[in-house]
Structures are given as structure tokens and as C-alpha cells.
Amino acid sequence: MRHARDFAVTVLALGILGVVAGVLWSTLAPRPPYVMTGQGPLLADPSTQALIADDGLFAAVTGVIGLACGAVGYSLSRRGRPLAIVLGLAAGGLLGSYLASLTGGAVNLAPAADVVASGTSVSLFPGPLALTATGVMFAWPTLAVGLFFVLEGVAGYRDSPLRTPFGGRDPYGPLSGYDISGH
């Protein structure tokens, strides 16, 4: 029962962090400029790099949060039940990324812009914030679980008896039965 509780709490906490990450992403991400035409909104600058920058910034924001979640999850799992925590990091990271993309798209914190072009005032507005490369949604769970396993591997190596071969004894010491002087 504790395993299920630890899993559920981890997923819920990361889901809440996903909403926070979405608001942060919406605040930091550049918005591509759109202009309203008779056919509807049209991308004002088709060669804009804002769409790529949005994806990169999403990966950076969720990646940093994923690393923090991996470190916190590892430190909390030292009390026991690491499997529930690491599975919660994976599932919660996916949920958090999904909620961050939904929240970032719904919250529009970018200001509107007015541009004067060839003597007429063209009203530009920031476009919707959306991911064009959905693979960046895996940054959070991958980095969270990856850091968890790196920390677990370092701790396992540090505590391993294989770190000191021969049980810490010198294999050529007086108890070995070998005489290195040749006699």
C-alpha cells in the first residue's frame, strides 16, 4: 500500500509542477508574430525562429525541473521504496510535461505588438504557444529518471565491496602464502 501511495504522491506532485512549468514557459517563450487577414490569422514572418526557440525553451525549463525532481526523488527514496519513486518520476514527468504544454498554450503572457510598415499601421499579435517538436516532452521524465539512476549507481559503487578488491587486504601480504623474494 505504501508503494502505491508513494507512486501516486510523486505523480501528483509532478503534475502540479507541470502547471508551474507551463506558466514559466509561457512567460519566457518568444511568441511568433501573427497578423489578422480576411482568411484568419497568418504568420507575419514565415522565417521566424520563434517556433524553434519555443521548443528549445520548453526542453530547457522541463529539463531543469526534471533534474531537480530526480535529485529530490532520489533523496526521498533513500528511506525505502525506490521503485515506486522512480516509476512515479517517469509517469509524473510525462504528466508534468503534458500539463506544461497545455498550460503554456492556454496562458498568454506575451504582449501584443504594433508595427508600422510602409506608412500603414499593421497590428500584430502574439501567436499561440505550442510545441512543434513533441519529442521535447520527454526531457523531463528522461532527465529525472536518468539522474536518479546515476545517483543510485554512484551510491551503489561507493558502498560496493568490489570497490576494494580482496576484501581490502593486500593479496601479496603476509597472509597470502606467496613469498615475493623468491625463497
Secondary structure, DSSP 8 states (H G I E B T S, - for coil): -HHHHHHHHHHHHHHHHHHHHHHHHHHHS---EEEEETTEEEES-TT-SHHHHHHHHHHHHHHHHHHHHHHHHHHHHTTS-HHHHHHHHHHHHHHHHHHHHHHHHH---S--EEEEETTEEEEEEE-----S-GGGGGHHHHHHHHHHHHHHHHHHHHH-GGGSGGGGS-TTSTTS---TT--
